[in-house]
Amino acid sequence: MSEQHPKEHAVSTRRDFLKTAAVAGTALTTGLALAPAVHAAGSDTIKVGLIGCGGRGTGAADNVMHSAPNVKIVAIGDVFKFRADGCRKHLQDLAKSDEVKKLGNSVDVPENRCFDGLDAYEKVIASDANYIILATPPGFRPVHIQAVVAAGKNLFTEKPVGVDGTGIRKVLAAYEDASKKDLRVVAGTQRRHEAAYLDTIEQIHDGAIGDVVALRCYWNQGNIWFRNRNELERHGIKDSDLAYQLHNWYHFVWTCGDHICEQHIHNLDVCNWVMQKHPVKVVSSGGRAALPMGNPAELGHIFDHFVNDYDYGNNVHMLSMCRQIGNADGSVSEAVMGTKGFCQVNAHSINGKRVAGKRKGADPYVQEHTDLIACIREGKPINELKQVAESTLTAIMARMSAYTGKEVTWEKALNSKLDTMPQQLSWEMSLPVPSVAIPGKTPLV
């Protein structure tokens, strides 16, 4: 689940033309230069196919409908029919709104293009959609990303893009394939499309605080949602191991990667962006302080807190912390200390002064689609798969360290033999849940 996003969006008409394309390179050093106008222009129809119709998927479809003119949603799919049906109803209602009508956008999803089941993603990709949104649980994203790229379609993928090194290697291969095919890809690390973040990090890169000597970042929040096994019954779905784990995907490593991957990736991505590289190793600690241990099959087996010491080389370290514990103080933030000063990145301030912005602000959840559509229509390159894969692996390596109690290098995480994705998924399969990891006993694979 991504952060809650604003529901009110700035809207323009078809006369709002994009004057400057938003372009990102493939390296972590690159940030998008937002266009003066919020919306991309162009007559080529963007035909959207949505895979994953939960809250984030429905939200992403809502965002793309506000991002640029001449956008049409033509196919949607989810493993659960009730989710696909609910999303379809929401989008059909959305299409009646004045904001969407002004942009000339529409929803054309008849019953035969509202897919459900384990193969729903294949059916959406096989439709005439030319712009695929992936909002499935993270464990599925490596396979789904590969399938979209193989089909030669432009892609918006939510973050993270995997849950283990095996998956990340697939995404990095897909990055290469997408580049060769001249496909456009944007990831849901929306801070890279947020004006204030772009302005702030540009100043860091221009030397406003000198050389970076230390960083810290946090995603500390309250409890996350939890779904009981019997909740599926009211939707007429037969209980099974797979159905329950997909419905409660946040609480299993093979589907979620743990909350350090699902949420803290945003902060880690910002810090990699600041550093223009990924860390070389990490030592981490974590556990279940507030969550009950009990039966992992019923209660999940992810941790509720992590503390990480990342080493970027040259004696530059980052303190990273994330937790999901109720009634505890929260913080979602990034900070950087340099030889000439200090930057509170999330507050967009350097040495206590607000960064003077030169880019126009816009809802970054909408802007990321605006930027992608602009690049598609203007034939300009953008491929964010490598940077989001590296930020995802930054989270994975810390989870590996916390679970095992071992120092984990970048190479160890990237080349890990761990493959959490079950083979040949079926609704009837037995799907045992591993025990909660115990540092010092859980092996490093």
Secondary structure, DSSP 8 states (H G I E B T S, - for coil): ------S------TT---SS---B-SSTT------SSSS---SS-EEEEEE--SHHHHHHHHHHHTTSSSEEEEEEEESSHHHHHHHHHHHHHHTTSHHHHHTT-EE---GGGEEESTTHHHHHHHSS-SEEEE-S-GGGHHHHHHHHHHTT-EEEE-S---SSHHHHHHHHHHHHHHHHTT--EEES-GGGG-HHHHHHHHHHHTTTT-SEEEEEEEEEES------GGGGGGGT----HHHHHHHTGGGSHHHH--HHHHTTHHHHHHHHHHHTS--SEEEEEEE-SSS--S-HHHH----SEEEEEEE-STT-EEEEEEEE-TTS--EEEEEEEETTEEEEGGGTEETTEE----S----HHHHHHHHHHHHHHHT--BB-HHHHHHHHHHHHHHHHHHHHTS-EEHHHHHT-----S-SS--TT----------TTTS---
